[in-house]
């Protein structure tokens, strides 16, 4: 056991104002650091949630693109896509253009590939 004088020295040091100030400063540093880490963790959780949502949308887009690649990998898909984008027709086929009047009556006009537009003859 400590004798009384050693106990008094330890108690005097522990009760001194300088020690309390040092402990208060250290505690404030720990508190500030903890708050910073908490805000960083909260922000990272929000970013992770956003990234997971984006990942799901990218997976969906990936599956859509795979389906489209599979569709365009055969001859029929390529032909259908070319017809859709470029309004092309084979020899002997005619292109029908439907135009609506102001009175919402639909009329059809046929344009042959040989007469009007020579760039329609793709095949």
C-alpha beads as a LAMMPS data file, in Angstrom:
LAMMPS data file: protein, C-alpha beads

123 atoms
122 bonds

1 atom types
1 bond types

-500.0 500.0 xlo xhi
-500.0 500.0 ylo yhi
-500.0 500.0 zlo zhi

Masses

1 110.0

Atoms # bond

1 1 1 0.000 0.000 0.000
2 1 1 0.893 3.525 -0.550
3 1 1 1.638 5.590 2.388
4 1 1 -0.359 8.751 3.017
5 1 1 2.101 11.149 1.424
6 1 1 2.182 9.258 -1.847
7 1 1 -1.619 9.141 -1.913
8 1 1 -1.735 12.876 -1.358
9 1 1 0.686 13.507 -4.204
10 1 1 -1.388 11.392 -6.608
11 1 1 -4.602 13.054 -5.435
12 1 1 -3.051 16.528 -5.800
13 1 1 -1.934 15.755 -9.332
14 1 1 -5.314 14.276 -10.279
15 1 1 -7.212 17.232 -8.860
16 1 1 -5.019 19.910 -10.430
17 1 1 -6.589 22.275 -12.966
18 1 1 -3.938 21.594 -15.587
19 1 1 -4.766 17.891 -15.679
20 1 1 -8.490 18.668 -15.984
21 1 1 -7.797 21.080 -18.870
22 1 1 -5.654 18.486 -20.620
23 1 1 -8.348 15.831 -20.170
24 1 1 -11.009 18.243 -21.432
25 1 1 -8.948 19.059 -24.552
26 1 1 -8.333 15.357 -25.232
27 1 1 -12.018 14.571 -24.757
28 1 1 -12.985 17.363 -27.157
29 1 1 -10.567 15.996 -29.796
30 1 1 -12.067 12.541 -29.399
31 1 1 -15.595 13.972 -29.665
32 1 1 -14.804 15.976 -32.817
33 1 1 -13.101 12.995 -34.416
34 1 1 -16.050 10.757 -33.580
35 1 1 -18.514 13.220 -35.099
36 1 1 -16.441 13.491 -38.270
37 1 1 -16.294 9.704 -38.622
38 1 1 -20.044 9.461 -38.044
39 1 1 -20.833 11.985 -40.781
40 1 1 -18.428 10.248 -43.155
41 1 1 -20.046 6.875 -42.428
42 1 1 -23.523 8.322 -42.997
43 1 1 -22.456 9.905 -46.306
44 1 1 -20.850 6.663 -47.443
45 1 1 -24.048 4.755 -46.639
46 1 1 -26.012 7.173 -48.812
47 1 1 -23.459 6.853 -51.621
48 1 1 -23.600 3.076 -51.351
49 1 1 -27.397 3.115 -51.652
50 1 1 -27.129 5.314 -54.748
51 1 1 -24.468 3.027 -56.228
52 1 1 -26.631 -0.052 -55.612
53 1 1 -29.577 1.597 -57.359
54 1 1 -27.335 2.519 -60.289
55 1 1 -25.970 -1.028 -60.372
56 1 1 -29.482 -2.429 -60.649
57 1 1 -30.310 -0.063 -63.509
58 1 1 -27.062 -0.982 -65.257
59 1 1 -27.824 -4.694 -64.876
60 1 1 -31.246 -4.097 -66.416
61 1 1 -29.685 -2.120 -69.281
62 1 1 -27.128 -4.895 -69.751
63 1 1 -29.827 -7.527 -70.109
64 1 1 -31.710 -5.293 -72.578
65 1 1 -28.557 -4.852 -74.639
66 1 1 -27.879 -8.585 -74.595
67 1 1 -31.392 -9.188 -75.904
68 1 1 -30.868 -6.607 -78.634
69 1 1 -27.501 -8.103 -79.622
70 1 1 -29.086 -11.525 -79.806
71 1 1 -31.867 -10.067 -81.988
72 1 1 -29.381 -8.339 -84.290
73 1 1 -27.123 -11.379 -84.582
74 1 1 -29.327 -13.059 -87.192
75 1 1 -30.174 -11.950 -90.715
76 1 1 -33.854 -11.283 -90.028
77 1 1 -33.092 -8.923 -87.131
78 1 1 -30.572 -6.971 -89.178
79 1 1 -33.036 -6.612 -92.035
80 1 1 -35.842 -5.482 -89.715
81 1 1 -33.607 -2.903 -88.059
82 1 1 -32.403 -1.550 -91.391
83 1 1 -35.987 -1.232 -92.595
84 1 1 -36.978 0.535 -89.395
85 1 1 -34.144 3.052 -89.400
86 1 1 -33.527 3.757 -93.069
87 1 1 -36.873 3.075 -94.802
88 1 1 -35.307 0.688 -97.288
89 1 1 -37.164 -1.803 -99.467
90 1 1 -36.129 -4.733 -101.593
91 1 1 -36.457 -4.738 -105.356
92 1 1 -40.084 -5.063 -106.330
93 1 1 -41.394 -3.872 -102.964
94 1 1 -43.192 -0.601 -102.514
95 1 1 -43.052 1.796 -99.601
96 1 1 -46.385 3.010 -98.240
97 1 1 -46.421 6.396 -96.535
98 1 1 -49.523 7.172 -94.492
99 1 1 -50.279 10.860 -94.076
100 1 1 -53.063 12.140 -91.831
101 1 1 -55.192 15.066 -92.980
102 1 1 -56.260 17.894 -90.733
103 1 1 -59.651 16.212 -90.373
104 1 1 -57.810 13.106 -89.076
105 1 1 -58.598 11.094 -92.191
106 1 1 -55.743 8.852 -93.158
107 1 1 -54.743 8.564 -96.794
108 1 1 -52.066 6.360 -98.163
109 1 1 -49.583 7.173 -100.849
110 1 1 -47.394 4.586 -102.507
111 1 1 -43.973 5.392 -103.800
112 1 1 -42.144 2.878 -105.903
113 1 1 -38.452 2.499 -105.319
114 1 1 -37.562 2.724 -108.983
115 1 1 -39.489 5.949 -109.671
116 1 1 -39.007 8.325 -106.733
117 1 1 -36.103 7.398 -104.516
118 1 1 -33.247 5.358 -105.934
119 1 1 -31.463 5.059 -102.569
120 1 1 -34.269 2.773 -101.380
121 1 1 -32.856 0.038 -103.540
122 1 1 -30.536 -1.374 -100.995
123 1 1 -30.717 -5.076 -101.859

Bonds

1 1 1 2
2 1 2 3
3 1 3 4
4 1 4 5
5 1 5 6
6 1 6 7
7 1 7 8
8 1 8 9
9 1 9 10
10 1 10 11
11 1 11 12
12 1 12 13
13 1 13 14
14 1 14 15
15 1 15 16
16 1 16 17
17 1 17 18
18 1 18 19
19 1 19 20
20 1 20 21
21 1 21 22
22 1 22 23
23 1 23 24
24 1 24 25
25 1 25 26
26 1 26 27
27 1 27 28
28 1 28 29
29 1 29 30
30 1 30 31
31 1 31 32
32 1 32 33
33 1 33 34
34 1 34 35
35 1 35 36
36 1 36 37
37 1 37 38
38 1 38 39
39 1 39 40
40 1 40 41
41 1 41 42
42 1 42 43
43 1 43 44
44 1 44 45
45 1 45 46
46 1 46 47
47 1 47 48
48 1 48 49
49 1 49 50
50 1 50 51
51 1 51 52
52 1 52 53
53 1 53 54
54 1 54 55
55 1 55 56
56 1 56 57
57 1 57 58
58 1 58 59
59 1 59 60
60 1 60 61
61 1 61 62
62 1 62 63
63 1 63 64
64 1 64 65
65 1 65 66
66 1 66 67
67 1 67 68
68 1 68 69
69 1 69 70
70 1 70 71
71 1 71 72
72 1 72 73
73 1 73 74
74 1 74 75
75 1 75 76
76 1 76 77
77 1 77 78
78 1 78 79
79 1 79 80
80 1 80 81
81 1 81 82
82 1 82 83
83 1 83 84
84 1 84 85
85 1 85 86
86 1 86 87
87 1 87 88
88 1 88 89
89 1 89 90
90 1 90 91
91 1 91 92
92 1 92 93
93 1 93 94
94 1 94 95
95 1 95 96
96 1 96 97
97 1 97 98
98 1 98 99
99 1 99 100
100 1 100 101
101 1 101 102
102 1 102 103
103 1 103 104
104 1 104 105
105 1 105 106
106 1 106 107
107 1 107 108
108 1 108 109
109 1 109 110
110 1 110 111
111 1 111 112
112 1 112 113
113 1 113 114
114 1 114 115
115 1 115 116
116 1 116 117
117 1 117 118
118 1 118 119
119 1 119 120
120 1 120 121
121 1 121 122
122 1 122 123
